[in-house]
Amino acid sequence: MFAPSKRAAQSALEDFLPKAGTDYAADRNSDYGPNRHHNVSTLSPWIRTRMLTEWAIIQSVLEEHSEKSAAKFIDEVCWRTYWKGWLQLRPAVWEEYLSARAILLEEYSGHLGYEKAIAGETGIDCFDAWATELAETGYLHNHARMWAASIWIHTLKLPWELGADWFLRHLLDGDAASNTLSWRWVAGLHTLGKSYLATTGNIQKYTSGRFSVNRRLATAPIPVPESTPPSIRPLSKLVQPGTEGRIGLLLTEDDLSASDWLPQRFSVDAVSGFLPSTAYKELGIDEKVIDFRRACLAERSGADLFESIDPFIDWCTSRKLSTVLMAEPPVGLWTTTLPVIKTRLFEEGIELLPQRHWWDEIFYPKATHGFFRFKQAIPSALKIIKEPAMTETHV
Ligand SMILES: Cc1cc2nc3c(=O)[nH]c(=O)nc-3n(C[C@H](O)[C@H](O)[C@H](O)COP(=O)(O)OP(=O)(O)OC[C@H]3O[C@@H](n4cnc5c(N)ncnc54)[C@H](O)[C@@H]3O)c2cc1C
C-alpha cells in the first residue's frame, strides 16, 4: 500500500486530489476498513518524512479546489504542524513521556490486559480489528485511532503512555508530536478535563455496520490528575553559515525536502543522509517502519547514508567541510542524537547549523494555545504558497 518512493507518493497525491475538496469534508470521518480508505488521503507516511511537503500538497489542492472547498483538508494538514510546533515549544513533554514509558513498560511486563490489547485479543471486535490492521498495514484511519485510544484509556484502563508507545512502534507515519499529543488529548491532558470518549453508536455509524461493539464501553472518562500546563521554551535561535568554506548538507528522515530548499538558500558542496537507527531501536520501532524511512532517505541522499556517528564524521572530514547544514530536527527521535553529532563535529572544527523552513518559521511560534488561535496563521502561509515570488524570499 505504501511504497517508499517519491513516485509512489506523488501518484497517491494525484489520485486523491479530486477528492480533497467538499468530498473530503463530507466523508472523511468514515472508516471503511483496511485497504478501503479512499475517502481520506492516506498520505501520512510520506508527509511524515516530508517526501511530500505540507506546502506542496496544499498548492496542488488549490489548483483543483477553491480555498473554501479545501478548507477542511487544509486544516487537517495544519493539525500536524500545530502538534509539531506545540511540542517544539514544550520539549519537556516528550522527555516526561519517555521517562513514564520506561517505568510503565517494566511495570506492565506480563500484564495480561496489556498483552491482550497489543495482540488484538481483547475480545472487543472493533478494537481487535484495529490492532490487527495497525500491525499488518502500519496505518489506521484517524477516527479508528481516536476510538482505539479512547477504549485503551477509558475502557481497558491502560496507561496512555503505553498506548502511544504501541502506536509509535507500528505506524508508518509514527511521529513524536502527532502521536504523543493526540494520546494526551484523548486522555484529557491537552485541554485539561476535556477527554475523548468513544461511543458504540458513533463507532457503528462511521464503520458502516462492520462492528457490533460487543462490550460496554466506558461512559465516563478516567479522572485527570491535577497538573500545571507545561512551560514554553522559546524556539532556538538559528545561525546562518558564513561565506567561507565548504558546506555539507545532512538530510534526515524528518525533512527530506531540505534537499530542495536548503540548496536554494546556500551553496552546498556535498550531501549525505543520517538515520538515527539506534534511537529507533531503543524505542522498539518496528523494522518495517525503519525500512520505510531508510528507503525514503536513501532515495534522496544516495549512497552516502549513515546510521552511526563515526563513519558520518569521517565523511565530513574527508569532504573537508567547515559547515554542515540540516533542517532543524523536530523534538522526537533526533533529540538524543543531535547534540552528540554537534559535539563530535565541533571537535573536528566543523559547525553544525540547523535551519528552519519558512512553513515552520511561520507556524511554530503560533502553537502557544489551542488550534483555533494557531490556525489564524493559515492565511499568511496560503499567501506565500499562492505567490511563488514571496516563497523565494521565505525559503
Ligand atoms: C491517537 C492518535 C495518534 C495519532 N498518531 C499520529 C502519528 O503518529 N502521525 C501522524 O501523522 N498522525 C497521527 N495522528 C493523526 C491522524 O490520525 C493521522 O495523521 C491521519 O489519520 C493520517 O491519515 P491520512 O493521511 O489519510 O489523513 P488525512 O485525513 O487525509 O489528512 C491529511 C494529512 O493531514 C495530517 N493530519 C490529518 N489529521 C491530523 C491530525 N488529527 N493530527 C495531525 N495530523 C493530521 C496528516 O499529515 C495527514 O496525512 C494520530 C491521531 C490520533 C487520534
The ligand as an ORCA input file, in Angstrom:
! r2SCAN-3c Opt
* xyz 0 1
  C      -4.235      8.622     18.991
  C      -3.779      9.237     17.694
  C      -2.472      9.055     17.261
  C      -2.035      9.654     16.073
  N      -0.730      9.469     15.677
  C      -0.281     10.081     14.554
  C       1.070      9.933     14.136
  O       1.888      9.294     14.793
  N       1.454     10.539     12.980
  C       0.583     11.282     12.228
  O       0.985     11.806     11.175
  N      -0.685     11.458     12.630
  C      -1.152     10.879     13.753
  N      -2.456     11.049     14.131
  C      -3.295     11.993     13.366
  C      -4.146     11.381     12.241
  O      -4.853     10.281     12.726
  C      -3.318     10.943     11.029
  O      -2.470     11.982     10.617
  C      -4.228     10.596      9.849
  O      -5.134      9.599     10.230
  C      -3.389     10.109      8.676
  O      -4.220      9.615      7.672
  P      -4.418     10.364      6.288
  O      -3.100     10.684      5.685
  O      -5.336      9.531      5.480
  O      -5.128     11.692      6.773
  P      -5.974     12.797      6.005
  O      -7.285     12.895      6.702
  O      -6.009     12.559      4.563
  O      -5.187     14.145      6.332
  C      -4.115     14.633      5.514
  C      -2.881     14.839      6.361
  O      -3.116     15.802      7.377
  C      -2.425     15.436      8.585
  N      -3.429     15.167      9.626
  C      -4.735     14.866      9.437
  N      -5.372     14.775     10.627
  C      -4.449     15.011     11.570
  C      -4.479     15.068     12.997
  N      -5.604     14.891     13.691
  N      -3.322     15.312     13.662
  C      -2.169     15.518     12.983
  N      -2.080     15.496     11.634
  C      -3.200     15.250     10.939
  C      -1.628     14.177      8.261
  O      -0.322     14.540      7.885
  C      -2.420     13.592      7.101
  O      -1.640     12.764      6.263
  C      -2.925     10.454     15.314
  C      -4.239     10.633     15.764
  C      -4.667     10.027     16.930
  C      -6.086     10.245     17.377
*
